[in-house]
Amino acid sequence: MRSSRSHVRWLTLGLIVALIVINYIDRSAVSYAVDPLSEAFGISKSQYGLISSAFSVGYMVFAFAAGPLVDRYGARRILLVGVAIWSVVTAVTPVSGSFIGLFVARVILGAGEGPGFPAATRTVSRWLPQKERGVALAMVGGVAVAGSLLIGGPLVTQLISGVGWRGMFWVLAVLGALWFAAAWVLLWNTPEEHSRVSEWERAHIAAGQLEEERSSKGRVHWRPVLTNRNLWIIAVGYFAWGFMFWGFMYWLPDYLSSEYGLSITAVGLFTVAPWAAGVVGALLGGVITDRVFARTGSPRSRLTIMGVALLLSGAALVPIVVAPSLTVSVTFISVGVGLGFVTGGIWWVAAIDAVPAQPGVAAGFADAAFALSGIVAPSVMGFIVSSTGSFSSGFVVMTVLAVIGAGSMLVLPQRDRRPADTASGGKPDLVAS
């Protein structure tokens, strides 16, 4: 007999968080093995740059394309296929043999990891009521991402030291296979499909959902997605935050070493601070989002929180341009990244709010904007540094984009509607689209 108050939704959330951690460690592992890999395959620096972009191209295309598949076939099936693909690609990466082989492997890796966030978003929308999604998606889109960047470096470098760079890739492939095995048994599309979910938990979840969020699968309808103003606003804001995120992810070590003459060991220590701040910011954002929603019942409040956080994040970079020093730079980059990560999981909550019947498509749309910033930001920052010999103009671009993204979220959103258990007393407000 099932427990009267089961908590299977949190087990499901734990599986999704673990998936994202493995996802980010896998995608970044090649950067730690670049020297032995380049020597083994005869890859130049310029070719390695193309290999880095290959992942983002594959990821952007399939993050968007996966959304309809997630909504049509369910998150479970798409996640299992995606994890199987990226685990196999991770395993064959150290034996891909050449630039072309590695380039193709990275494109396929991006394609395999592309469905991760759209499927995770749909899973959360089907497994948690609206009032619990802030913290849940902060764990998925914020804590898991920043946390993986915190632990990924030490984990991967220790694996390279212990089992060699090829062995490192094989160990990571095994981690993906273990997740696949666990998800095959424990992960299901909806609470109705899971035999261990109690009637109390099913009722608790359903009470905080819109009617269209209770379905398992459905046909994709593109017009409500492509004409949804709030979803476009989310995409603009996510691109703005993504430019800052990818810019610091790719260029922060080089900035600290070139501007302040730090050794590689010192750079490693100083780069911990921004991602640690990101973990704190993501948790804070989730808590604030859920509390504000519980008080107001308004999904639009989430866009307001994101807009304020993004605006403050951009403003935090101003001291770095005005009065640069090592202390000022590390402090205010950490503040900026921490405030940016306040939005970390709310993008996915807002995407669900915008198109609740098709969360996979909505999340894929938003994730494609984030992936596009991952292609644009490293190139733009590189052009700025090469042209000016300074990072200052890059920080200015980050700030300007943050202001644009924040302004769109604070000023432009349409009014929303609320689920049956919110302050509207069961009556819908104006629909967001």
DRENPA-552426 format. One line per 10 residues: number of its first residue (from 0); their letters; for each residue x, y, z of N, C-alpha, C. Coordinates in steps of 0.2 Angstrom, whole numbers. Layout:
<nodes>
NUM) a) X:Y:Z:X:Y:Z:X:Y:Z  ...
</nodes>
This chain:
<nodes>
0) mrssrshvrw) 4:-6:0:0:0:0:4:6:0  2:11:-4:6:17:-5:6:21:2  11:25:3:11:30:9:6:35:8  2:37:13:-3:43:12:0:49:10  6:50:12:10:57:10:17:55:7  17:52:1:23:51:-3:26:57:-5  32:57:-7:36:63:-9:40:61:-16  37:57:-20:41:55:-26:43:60:-30  39:66:-30:41:72:-34:48:74:-33  50:74:-27:57:76:-25:62:71:-27
10) ltlglivali) 61:65:-27:65:60:-30:66:61:-38  60:63:-41:61:64:-48:65:70:-49  64:76:-45:68:82:-46:75:80:-45  77:76:-40:84:74:-39:87:70:-45  83:66:-48:86:63:-55:87:69:-60  83:74:-60:84:79:-65:90:83:-64  91:85:-57:97:89:-55:103:85:-57  103:78:-55:109:74:-56:111:74:-64  105:74:-68:106:74:-75:110:80:-78  108:86:-75:111:92:-77:118:93:-75
20) vinyidrsav) 120:90:-69:127:90:-67:131:86:-71  129:80:-73:133:76:-78:133:79:-84  128:82:-87:127:86:-93:133:91:-93  133:95:-88:138:101:-89:145:98:-88  146:93:-84:153:91:-83:155:87:-90  151:84:-93:153:81:-99:155:86:-105  151:91:-105:152:96:-110:158:100:-109  160:101:-103:166:105:-102:173:101:-101  172:94:-101:178:90:-99:183:91:-105  181:92:-111:186:92:-116:191:98:-115
30) syavdplsea) 189:103:-112:193:109:-111:199:108:-106  198:103:-101:203:101:-97:208:96:-100  206:93:-105:211:88:-109:213:91:-115  213:97:-116:214:100:-123:222:99:-125  226:99:-120:233:99:-122:235:91:-124  234:86:-120:235:79:-123:231:77:-129  225:80:-129:220:78:-135:223:81:-141  225:88:-141:228:91:-147:234:88:-149  238:86:-144:245:82:-146:243:76:-149  238:72:-147:237:65:-149:234:66:-156
40) fgisksqygl) 230:71:-158:226:71:-164:229:76:-169  234:80:-167:237:85:-171:232:91:-172  229:93:-167:224:99:-168:227:105:-166  226:110:-170:229:117:-169:224:121:-164  226:127:-162:222:131:-158:216:134:-162  217:135:-168:211:138:-172:206:132:-173  209:126:-174:204:120:-175:201:119:-168  204:120:-162:201:118:-156:195:124:-155  196:130:-157:191:135:-157:185:133:-161  186:130:-167:180:127:-170:177:121:-167
50) issafsvgym) 181:117:-164:178:111:-160:174:114:-154  176:119:-151:172:122:-145:165:125:-148  165:128:-154:159:131:-156:154:125:-159  157:119:-161:153:114:-163:148:112:-158  150:111:-152:145:109:-147:139:114:-147  141:120:-146:135:125:-146:131:125:-152  133:124:-158:129:124:-164:124:118:-163  127:112:-162:123:106:-161:118:107:-155  120:110:-150:116:111:-144:110:116:-146  112:121:-149:106:126:-151:101:123:-155
60) vfafaagplv) 103:120:-160:98:117:-165:94:112:-162  97:107:-158:93:102:-155:89:104:-149  91:109:-145:87:112:-140:81:114:-142  81:118:-148:74:120:-151:70:114:-154  74:110:-158:70:104:-161:68:99:-156  71:99:-150:69:93:-145:62:95:-142  61:102:-141:55:104:-138:48:101:-140  47:101:-147:41:97:-150:41:90:-148  47:87:-149:48:79:-147:46:78:-140  49:82:-135:47:81:-128:40:82:-127
70) drygarrill) 36:87:-130:29:87:-129:25:82:-132  28:79:-138:24:74:-142:25:67:-139  31:65:-137:33:59:-134:34:58:-127  34:64:-123:36:63:-116:43:64:-114  44:67:-109:51:68:-107:55:62:-105  52:57:-103:56:51:-101:60:48:-107  56:47:-112:59:44:-118:64:48:-121  63:55:-122:68:59:-125:74:59:-121  74:60:-114:79:60:-110:84:54:-110  80:48:-110:84:42:-111:88:41:-117
80) vgvaiwsvvt) 85:43:-123:88:43:-129:94:48:-129  93:54:-126:98:59:-126:104:57:-122  103:54:-116:108:52:-112:112:46:-115  109:42:-118:112:36:-122:117:39:-127  114:44:-131:118:47:-136:124:50:-133  123:55:-128:129:58:-126:134:54:-122  132:49:-119:136:44:-116:141:40:-121  138:38:-126:141:34:-131:147:39:-134  144:45:-136:149:50:-139:155:52:-134  153:53:-128:159:54:-123:164:48:-123
90) avtpvsgsfi) 161:42:-123:166:36:-123:170:36:-130  167:38:-135:171:38:-142:176:44:-143  175:49:-139:179:55:-140:186:54:-140  189:50:-135:196:50:-135:199:45:-140  195:42:-144:197:38:-150:194:40:-156  192:47:-157:189:49:-163:194:51:-168  201:51:-166:206:51:-171:209:57:-175  204:62:-176:206:67:-180:202:73:-178  204:79:-181:200:85:-181:193:84:-183  192:81:-189:185:80:-191:181:75:-187
100) glfvarvilg) 184:70:-184:181:65:-180:179:68:-174  183:73:-171:181:76:-164:176:81:-166  177:85:-171:172:90:-173:165:87:-173  164:81:-177:158:78:-178:155:75:-171  160:73:-167:158:70:-160:155:76:-156  158:82:-156:156:87:-152:149:90:-155  148:90:-161:141:92:-164:136:87:-161  137:80:-161:133:75:-159:132:76:-151  137:77:-148:136:78:-141:132:84:-139  132:89:-143:128:95:-142:120:93:-143
110) agegpgfpaa) 120:89:-149:113:86:-151:110:82:-145  114:78:-142:112:73:-137:110:77:-131  114:82:-129:113:86:-123:107:91:-124  106:93:-130:101:98:-132:94:97:-128  91:91:-128:85:90:-125:84:90:-118  90:91:-114:90:91:-107:86:96:-104  87:102:-105:83:107:-102:75:107:-104  74:107:-110:67:106:-112:63:100:-109  66:94:-108:63:89:-105:63:90:-98  68:93:-95:68:94:-87:62:99:-86
120) trtvsrwlpq) 61:104:-90:56:109:-89:49:105:-89  48:101:-94:42:98:-94:41:93:-88  46:90:-86:45:85:-80:43:89:-74  47:95:-73:45:99:-67:38:101:-68  35:103:-74:29:106:-74:23:101:-73  25:94:-74:20:89:-73:21:86:-66  26:87:-63:27:84:-56:27:89:-50  27:95:-51:27:100:-46:21:105:-47  18:107:-42:13:113:-42:17:119:-43  14:124:-46:17:131:-47:21:134:-41
130) kergvalamv) 18:133:-35:21:136:-29:27:133:-27  29:127:-30:35:124:-28:41:124:-34  39:127:-39:43:127:-45:49:131:-45  49:137:-41:54:141:-41:60:138:-38  60:135:-32:66:132:-29:68:126:-33  63:122:-36:64:116:-40:68:118:-46  66:123:-50:70:125:-56:76:129:-55  76:132:-49:83:135:-47:88:130:-46  86:124:-43:90:118:-42:93:116:-49  88:115:-54:90:113:-60:94:117:-64
140) ggvavagsll) 91:124:-65:95:128:-70:100:133:-66  100:133:-60:105:137:-56:110:133:-52  108:130:-47:112:126:-43:116:121:-46  112:117:-50:116:111:-54:121:114:-59  119:119:-62:124:122:-67:130:125:-64  129:130:-59:135:133:-55:139:128:-51  135:123:-48:138:118:-44:142:113:-48  140:112:-54:144:107:-59:151:111:-61  150:117:-62:156:121:-63:161:121:-57  158:121:-51:163:121:-45:166:114:-45
150) iggplvtqli) 163:109:-46:165:102:-44:168:99:-50  166:102:-56:169:98:-63:176:99:-64  179:105:-62:186:105:-63:190:101:-59  189:101:-52:193:96:-48:192:89:-50  185:87:-51:184:80:-53:187:78:-59  187:82:-64:190:80:-71:198:80:-70  201:85:-67:208:85:-67:210:79:-62  207:77:-57:209:71:-53:208:65:-57  203:64:-61:202:58:-66:208:58:-71  210:64:-74:215:64:-78:222:61:-75
160) sgvgwrgmfw) 223:64:-69:229:62:-65:229:55:-63  223:52:-62:222:45:-59:222:40:-65  218:41:-70:217:36:-75:218:38:-82  221:44:-83:223:47:-89:217:51:-93  219:55:-98:214:59:-101:209:54:-105  211:49:-108:206:45:-111:202:41:-106  205:39:-100:201:36:-95:196:40:-92  197:47:-92:193:52:-89:186:52:-93  187:52:-100:181:52:-104:177:45:-103  180:40:-102:177:33:-101:173:33:-94
170) vlavlgalwf) 176:36:-89:173:36:-83:166:40:-83  167:46:-86:161:50:-87:156:47:-91  157:43:-96:153:39:-100:149:34:-95  153:31:-91:150:26:-86:145:30:-82  146:36:-79:142:40:-75:135:41:-79  135:43:-85:129:43:-89:125:37:-90  129:31:-91:126:25:-91:122:23:-84  125:25:-79:122:24:-72:116:28:-71  116:34:-74:110:38:-73:104:35:-78  106:33:-84:101:30:-88:98:24:-85
180) aaawvllwnt) 102:20:-81:99:14:-78:94:16:-72  96:21:-68:92:23:-63:85:27:-66  86:30:-71:80:34:-74:75:29:-77  78:23:-80:74:18:-83:69:15:-78  71:15:-72:67:12:-66:63:17:-63  66:23:-62:63:28:-57:59:34:-60  61:36:-67:58:42:-70:52:40:-74  47:44:-73:41:43:-77:38:50:-79  34:50:-84:32:57:-87:27:61:-82  23:57:-79:18:61:-75:17:57:-68
190) peehsrvsew) 14:60:-63:13:56:-57:8:50:-58  4:51:-63:-1:46:-64:2:39:-66  8:40:-70:11:34:-72:15:31:-67  17:34:-61:21:31:-56:17:27:-51  19:21:-50:15:17:-45:16:19:-38  21:22:-36:23:24:-29:20:31:-27  17:34:-31:14:41:-30:7:40:-26  7:43:-20:1:42:-16:-5:47:-19  -11:45:-17:-17:49:-19:-16:56:-17  -13:57:-10:-12:64:-8:-7:68:-12
200) erahiaagql) -2:65:-14:3:68:-18:1:70:-25  -3:65:-28:-6:67:-34:-11:73:-34  -15:73:-28:-20:79:-27:-16:85:-26  -11:85:-22:-7:91:-20:-3:94:-27  -1:89:-31:2:92:-37:-3:95:-42  -9:91:-43:-14:93:-47:-17:100:-45  -18:101:-39:-21:107:-36:-17:113:-38  -11:113:-39:-7:119:-41:-5:119:-48  -9:116:-53:-7:116:-60:-13:119:-64  -12:121:-70:-17:123:-74:-19:117:-78
210) eeersskgrv) -25:117:-80:-28:111:-83:-24:108:-88  -21:112:-93:-17:109:-98:-11:106:-96  -9:108:-90:-2:105:-88:-3:98:-85  -9:95:-85:-10:88:-82:-9:83:-87  -8:85:-94:-8:80:-99:-1:77:-99  -1:71:-102:6:68:-103:9:70:-109  5:69:-115:8:71:-121:3:75:-125  5:78:-131:0:82:-135:3:84:-141  -1:86:-146:1:88:-152:4:95:-152  9:97:-156:13:103:-155:9:108:-159
220) hwrpvltnrn) 7:114:-156:4:119:-160:9:125:-159  11:127:-165:16:132:-166:14:139:-165  8:141:-167:6:148:-167:6:151:-160  3:147:-155:3:150:-148:10:151:-145  15:147:-148:22:148:-146:25:154:-149  25:154:-156:28:159:-160:25:166:-159  19:167:-157:16:173:-156:15:175:-149  18:172:-145:18:173:-137:23:178:-135  20:184:-134:25:190:-132:29:188:-126  26:185:-121:30:184:-115:36:179:-116
230) lwiiavgyfa) 35:174:-121:40:170:-122:46:173:-126  45:178:-131:50:182:-134:54:186:-129  50:189:-124:53:193:-119:58:189:-115  56:183:-113:60:178:-110:67:176:-114  66:175:-120:71:174:-125:76:179:-125  74:186:-125:78:191:-125:82:192:-119  79:191:-113:82:191:-107:87:186:-106  85:180:-108:90:174:-107:96:175:-111  95:178:-117:101:179:-121:106:184:-118  103:189:-115:107:194:-111:111:191:-105
240) wgfmfwgfmy) 107:187:-101:111:184:-96:116:179:-99  114:175:-104:118:170:-107:125:173:-109  124:179:-112:131:183:-114:135:184:-109  133:186:-103:137:187:-97:140:180:-95  135:175:-94:137:168:-92:143:165:-96  142:165:-103:147:162:-107:153:166:-108  152:173:-107:158:177:-108:163:176:-102  160:175:-96:164:174:-90:167:166:-90  162:162:-92:164:155:-92:171:154:-97  171:157:-103:176:156:-107:182:161:-106
250) wlpdylssey) 181:167:-104:186:172:-104:189:174:-97  185:172:-91:187:174:-85:194:172:-83  196:166:-84:203:164:-83:208:168:-86  207:169:-93:212:173:-97:212:180:-94  206:183:-92:206:190:-90:210:190:-84  209:186:-79:213:186:-73:221:185:-74  222:181:-78:230:180:-79:233:185:-83  230:188:-88:233:193:-92:232:200:-89  227:201:-86:226:208:-83:230:209:-76  231:203:-72:234:204:-66:240:199:-65
260) glsitavglf) 242:196:-70:248:191:-70:247:186:-65  241:183:-64:241:177:-59:243:171:-62  246:166:-58:248:160:-61:241:155:-62  242:150:-65:236:145:-67:233:143:-60  237:142:-55:234:139:-49:230:145:-45  233:151:-45:229:157:-43:223:158:-46  223:158:-53:217:159:-57:212:154:-55  214:147:-54:209:142:-52:206:144:-45  210:147:-41:207:148:-34:202:154:-35  204:159:-39:200:165:-39:193:164:-43
270) tvapwaagvv) 194:159:-48:187:158:-52:182:154:-48  184:152:-42:179:148:-38:174:153:-36  176:159:-34:171:164:-31:165:165:-35  165:167:-41:159:168:-45:154:163:-45  157:156:-46:152:151:-47:149:149:-40  153:150:-35:150:149:-28:145:154:-27  146:160:-29:141:165:-28:135:163:-32  136:160:-38:130:158:-42:126:153:-39  129:148:-35:125:143:-31:120:147:-26  123:152:-23:120:155:-18:114:159:-21
280) gallggvitd) 116:163:-27:111:167:-30:105:162:-33  107:157:-35:101:152:-38:96:150:-33  99:148:-27:95:146:-21:91:152:-19  94:158:-18:90:164:-16:84:165:-21  86:165:-27:81:166:-32:75:161:-32  76:155:-31:71:150:-30:66:151:-24  69:153:-19:66:154:-13:61:161:-14  64:166:-16:61:172:-17:55:171:-22  56:168:-27:51:167:-32:45:163:-30  46:158:-26:41:154:-23:37:158:-18
290) rvfartgspr) 40:162:-14:37:165:-9:33:171:-12  35:174:-17:32:180:-20:26:177:-23  26:171:-27:21:168:-30:16:166:-25  18:163:-20:13:161:-14:9:167:-12  12:173:-12:8:179:-9:4:182:-14  6:182:-21:3:186:-26:-1:181:-30  1:175:-31:-2:171:-36:-1:173:-43  3:177:-45:4:180:-51:11:178:-55  10:174:-60:16:172:-64:21:177:-66  17:183:-67:21:189:-70:26:191:-65
300) srltimgval) 25:190:-58:30:192:-53:37:189:-54  37:183:-58:43:180:-59:47:184:-64  44:187:-69:47:191:-74:50:197:-70  46:200:-66:49:206:-62:55:204:-58  55:199:-55:61:196:-51:67:196:-55  66:192:-61:71:192:-66:74:198:-68  69:203:-70:71:209:-73:75:213:-68  73:213:-61:77:217:-56:84:214:-55  84:207:-55:90:204:-54:95:205:-60  93:204:-66:97:205:-72:100:213:-72
310) llsgaalvpi) 95:217:-70:97:224:-70:103:226:-65  102:223:-59:107:223:-54:114:220:-56  113:214:-59:119:210:-61:123:214:-66  120:218:-71:123:222:-76:127:228:-72  123:231:-68:126:237:-64:132:235:-60  132:229:-57:138:226:-53:144:226:-57  144:226:-64:150:226:-68:153:233:-69  149:238:-67:152:245:-68:158:247:-65  159:245:-58:165:247:-55:171:243:-58  171:238:-61:176:235:-64:179:239:-70
320) vvapsltvsv) 175:243:-73:177:247:-79:179:254:-76  176:256:-71:178:263:-68:184:263:-64  185:258:-60:191:257:-55:193:250:-54  196:248:-60:198:241:-60:204:239:-55  204:234:-52:209:231:-48:207:223:-47  212:219:-44:210:212:-43:205:211:-38  205:215:-33:200:214:-28:193:217:-30  193:222:-34:187:225:-36:184:220:-42  188:218:-46:186:213:-51:183:207:-49  187:203:-44:184:197:-42:178:198:-38
330) tfisvgvglg) 178:203:-34:172:205:-30:166:206:-34  166:211:-39:160:213:-42:158:208:-48  163:204:-51:161:199:-55:157:194:-51  159:192:-45:156:187:-41:149:190:-39  148:196:-38:142:199:-36:137:199:-43  140:201:-49:136:201:-55:134:194:-57  138:189:-56:137:182:-58:132:179:-53  133:181:-46:128:179:-41:121:181:-42  120:188:-44:114:191:-45:111:188:-52  115:187:-57:113:184:-63:110:177:-62
340) fvtggiwwva) 113:173:-57:110:166:-56:104:166:-52  102:172:-49:96:173:-46:90:171:-51  92:172:-57:87:171:-63:88:164:-65  93:160:-63:95:154:-66:90:149:-67  85:147:-63:80:143:-64:73:146:-66  73:152:-65:66:155:-66:65:156:-73  70:156:-78:68:156:-85:64:150:-87  65:144:-84:61:138:-85:54:139:-82  53:142:-76:47:143:-73:43:148:-78  46:153:-80:43:158:-84:41:155:-91
350) aidavpaqpg) 45:151:-94:43:147:-100:37:143:-99  36:139:-94:30:135:-92:24:140:-92  25:146:-88:20:150:-87:17:153:-94  22:154:-98:20:157:-105:16:153:-109  18:146:-110:15:141:-114:14:135:-110  9:135:-105:9:129:-100:7:123:-104  3:123:-109:2:117:-113:7:113:-116  13:117:-118:18:115:-122:25:117:-119  26:115:-113:32:117:-109:39:115:-112  39:109:-116:45:107:-119:47:112:-125
360) vaagfadaaf) 42:114:-129:43:118:-134:45:125:-132  42:127:-127:43:134:-124:50:134:-121  52:129:-117:59:128:-114:64:128:-120  63:124:-125:67:123:-131:68:130:-134  63:134:-135:64:141:-138:68:145:-134  67:145:-127:71:149:-123:78:147:-122  79:140:-122:86:137:-122:90:138:-128  86:139:-134:90:140:-140:93:148:-140  89:152:-137:92:159:-136:98:159:-132  98:155:-126:104:154:-122:110:151:-126
370) alsgivapsv) 108:146:-130:113:143:-133:116:148:-139  112:152:-142:114:157:-146:119:162:-143  118:164:-137:123:168:-134:129:164:-132  129:158:-132:135:154:-131:139:154:-137  136:155:-143:140:155:-149:143:162:-150  139:167:-148:140:174:-149:145:177:-144  144:176:-138:148:179:-133:156:178:-133  158:171:-134:165:170:-134:168:174:-140  165:174:-146:168:177:-152:168:185:-151  162:188:-148:162:195:-147:168:197:-142
380) mgfivsstgs) 168:193:-137:173:195:-132:180:194:-135  181:189:-139:188:188:-142:189:194:-147  184:196:-151:186:201:-155:187:208:-152  184:209:-146:185:215:-142:192:215:-139  194:210:-136:200:209:-133:206:210:-138  205:207:-144:210:207:-150:210:214:-152  205:218:-153:205:224:-156:207:230:-151  205:229:-145:207:235:-140:212:233:-135  214:227:-135:219:225:-130:216:225:-123  210:226:-122:207:227:-115:200:223:-115
390) fssgfvvmtv) 198:221:-109:192:218:-108:186:223:-106  188:229:-105:183:234:-102:177:235:-107  178:235:-113:172:236:-118:168:230:-118  171:224:-117:167:218:-116:162:218:-110  164:221:-105:160:222:-99:155:227:-100  156:232:-104:151:237:-106:146:234:-110  148:229:-115:143:226:-119:138:221:-114  141:218:-109:137:214:-104:132:218:-101  134:224:-98:130:228:-95:124:231:-99  126:233:-105:121:236:-110:115:230:-111
400) lavigagsml) 118:224:-113:113:219:-114:109:217:-108  112:218:-102:108:216:-96:102:222:-95  104:228:-96:99:233:-96:93:232:-101  95:230:-107:90:229:-112:85:223:-110  89:217:-108:85:212:-106:80:213:-100  83:217:-95:79:219:-89:73:223:-91  75:228:-95:69:233:-97:64:229:-100  65:224:-104:60:221:-108:56:217:-103  59:214:-98:55:210:-93:51:214:-88  53:220:-87:50:224:-82:44:228:-85
410) vlpqrdrrpa) 45:230:-92:40:234:-95:35:231:-100  37:226:-103:34:223:-109:29:218:-108  29:214:-102:25:208:-102:18:209:-102  14:204:-105:7:204:-104:4:202:-98  -2:203:-96:-4:200:-90:-5:193:-90  -6:189:-84:-6:182:-84:-13:179:-81  -13:173:-81:-18:169:-78:-15:165:-72  -20:163:-68:-17:159:-62:-21:152:-62  -17:147:-58:-20:141:-57:-26:141:-52  -30:136:-52:-36:136:-48:-35:137:-41
420) dtasggkpdl) -29:136:-38:-28:136:-31:-25:143:-29  -24:148:-33:-21:154:-31:-26:159:-29  -24:165:-29:-28:171:-26:-34:173:-30  -34:170:-36:-40:172:-40:-46:168:-38  -45:163:-34:-51:160:-31:-54:155:-36  -49:153:-41:-52:148:-46:-54:151:-52  -54:158:-53:-56:161:-59:-50:163:-63  -49:162:-69:-43:164:-73:-43:171:-74  -36:174:-74:-35:180:-75:-34:181:-83  -32:186:-86:-31:187:-93:-25:182:-95
430) vas) -26:179:-101:-21:174:-103:-15:177:-105  -9:174:-105:-3:177:-106:-2:178:-114  -5:174:-118:-4:174:-125:-10:177:-129
</nodes>
